[in-house]
Amino acid sequence: YAEIHVTDVYWPEFTRAHLHDAIRDFAGRDRRFGALTDEG
């Protein structure tokens, strides 16, 4: 299992603000862990 965050920013220009954006993206995801519906 893996989650990927894709960004248009190249590594040398990647800042703490970009990292915080990525963390917010991960925190806001709806994880179902393989379930097809919210009911499980």
Backbone hydrogen bonds, N-H to C=O, Kabsch-Sander energy under -0.5 kcal/mol:
donor,donor_aa,acceptor,acceptor_aa,energy
6,V,4,I,-0.5
13,E,10,Y,-1.5
14,F,10,Y,-0.6
14,F,11,W,-1.5
19,L,15,T,-2.0
20,H,16,R,-2.7
21,D,17,A,-2.0
22,A,18,H,-2.1
23,I,19,L,-2.4
24,R,20,H,-2.4
25,D,21,D,-2.1
26,F,22,A,-2.3
27,A,23,I,-2.6
28,G,24,R,-1.6
29,R,26,F,-1.2
31,R,29,R,-0.9
35,A,32,R,-1.8
40,G,37,T,-1.0
